[in-house]
Each structure stands twice: as C-alpha cells, then as structure tokens.
C-alpha cells in the first residue's frame, strides 16, 4: 500500500471489526495519517485488537472510533443523496445479483492487497461492490 500511495494512505477506515482488517488499515497509513474504526469488533476479537503502538507513535497517527451514523440521521443523509450532495455511486465498480455474492466474496479474499471490496446487500435486490483501488 505504501508503494501504491507514494508513502501510505492519508486516511483509512475499517468497518469489519476483524483484527486483520484493522491492523492492515492502520499499517497502511503514512506519517500523520488518520484511522477511523467503525462499529464493534467481532465475537472472535472480543473487543481486543493488537496494534503497532510504536508505529502509531513514531508516525504520529490519529485513531478515531464511532459506532456509525445514528438512525435518526438517515433521513438527512438520504436527502443529501437526493440533492446530489452525496454520490455513493462513485465508489461502486459493479453490481451483481445476490446469487453471485459467494463467488465475489471468495474472489475478494484472494485478490491483491491494493484493492478493498465492500459488499452491500439488500434483500430481494442486487448487491453493489465498491472496489477501492489506486487510480
């Protein structure tokens, strides 16, 4: 990641709560980078994730935590999408049918670390795959 971003990411986000994704996210940061941890860890982590404290100190990283957006704010966010102020479609690289999700998820676990996939599903609809990779 450091090669691809010419020194590391300015900002990283982990919303899975898995030790590996959290560690990879923090480790991808450049000096003075910021990491946002969204939501709880999984049952396997039980709220504990080992992080490279020396790197955090030496790079002067900042870590932030949030549960995510409060339910009563969804209406405001959706209004922003309707008004064109938020464009979530800009990070969607493709849309697949729900019966393809297993294959997509399997492929995601085997891809290069330069890409991050997020799968969002909605019952009875298709799934959007947001692939974030360096341009």
SELUMDO-322456 format. One line per 8 residues: number of its first residue (from 1); for each residue x, y, z of C-alpha. Coordinates in Angstrom, 2 decimals, m for minus. Layout:
NUM) X:Y:Z  ...
END
This chain:
1) 0.00:0.00:0.00  2.83:2.38:0.81  4.29:1.95:m2.71  0.92:2.36:m4.40  0.09:5.54:m2.49  3.58:7.05:m2.54  4.13:6.78:1.20  0.87:5.46:2.63
9) m2.77:6.46:2.89  m3.80:9.73:4.50  m6.98:8.14:5.88  m8.03:4.54:6.49  m11.37:3.09:7.56  m12.20:m0.33:8.96  m15.84:m1.21:9.43  m15.48:m5.00:9.71
17) m14.08:m5.18:13.22  m11.76:m8.04:12.35  m8.23:m7.90:13.80  m6.58:m8.44:10.40  m8.50:m5.67:8.63  m7.97:m3.23:11.48  m4.23:m3.93:11.61  m3.88:m3.71:7.81
25) m5.82:m0.45:7.78  m3.67:1.19:10.47  m0.48:m0.20:8.91  m1.37:1.34:5.53  m1.18:4.90:6.90  1.53:7.45:6.17  3.00:9.80:8.77  0.25:11.93:10.37
33) m2.39:9.59:8.92  m5.83:9.08:10.46  m7.69:5.82:11.03  m11.44:5.53:11.61  m12.73:2.38:13.29  m16.47:1.97:12.74  m18.52:m0.30:14.94  m17.67:m3.13:17.30
41) m15.18:m5.92:16.82  m16.42:m9.42:16.10  m17.01:m12.08:18.75  m13.64:m13.61:17.90  m11.80:m10.39:18.86  m13.95:m9.73:21.93  m13.14:m6.03:21.76  m9.37:m6.50:21.64
49) m7.13:m5.93:18.61  m3.32:m5.77:18.80  m1.97:m2.65:17.07  1.60:m1.49:16.32  1.86:1.12:19.07  5.46:2.08:18.20  4.42:2.82:14.58  1.39:4.78:15.81
57) 3.66:6.92:17.99  6.52:7.34:15.52  4.21:8.22:12.62  2.04:10.40:14.91  m1.11:8.62:13.74  m4.55:9.55:14.99  m7.18:6.90:15.66  m10.89:7.66:15.85
65) m13.80:5.44:16.75  m17.51:5.67:16.01  m20.49:3.35:16.08  m21.62:4.72:12.74  m24.44:7.02:11.83  m27.31:7.38:14.25  m30.62:6.07:12.94  m32.37:9.43:13.19
73) m29.75:10.91:10.78  m30.53:8.56:7.88  m33.24:10.86:6.55  m30.79:13.77:6.34  m28.24:11.58:4.56  m30.81:10.31:2.05  m31.90:13.91:1.40  m28.26:14.76:0.64
81) m28.12:11.86:m1.83  m31.34:13.04:m3.50  m29.98:16.59:m3.75  m26.75:15.32:m5.35  m24.54:16.46:m2.47  m23.55:12.86:m1.73  m22.79:10.49:m4.62  m22.35:6.96:m3.22
89) m22.45:5.53:m6.74  m18.99:6.97:m7.42  m17.37:4.13:m5.44  m19.47:1.32:m6.95  m17.45:m0.53:m9.56  m20.07:m3.12:m10.44  m23.42:m4.55:m9.42  m24.04:m8.30:m9.19
97) m27.03:m10.49:m8.43  m27.31:m11.86:m4.91  m26.74:m15.39:m6.15  m23.24:m14.26:m7.25  m22.21:m12.92:m3.82  m20.47:m16.12:m2.66  m18.21:m16.16:m5.72  m17.47:m12.43:m5.40
105) m16.64:m12.77:m1.70  m14.35:m15.74:m2.41  m12.54:m13.80:m5.13  m12.16:m10.80:m2.80  m10.26:m12.84:m0.24  m7.74:m13.88:m2.91  m7.13:m10.52:m4.60  m4.15:m8.23:m4.34
113) m3.90:m6.07:m1.21  m4.11:m2.96:m3.42  m7.88:m3.36:m3.61  m10.55:m3.31:m0.95  m14.03:m4.64:m1.67  m17.15:m3.77:0.23  m20.29:m5.74:m0.42  m23.63:m4.17:0.45
121) m26.73:m6.29:0.13  m30.40:m5.59:0.29  m32.99:m8.41:0.45  m34.62:m9.01:m2.92  m32.19:m6.73:m4.74  m28.77:m6.83:m6.27  m25.53:m6.17:m4.43  m23.17:m3.30:m5.07
129) m19.46:m3.94:m4.98  m17.35:m0.92:m4.14  m13.79:m1.63:m5.19  m11.38:0.98:m3.97  m8.03:0.87:m5.68  m5.37:3.41:m6.58  m6.06:5.31:m9.79
END
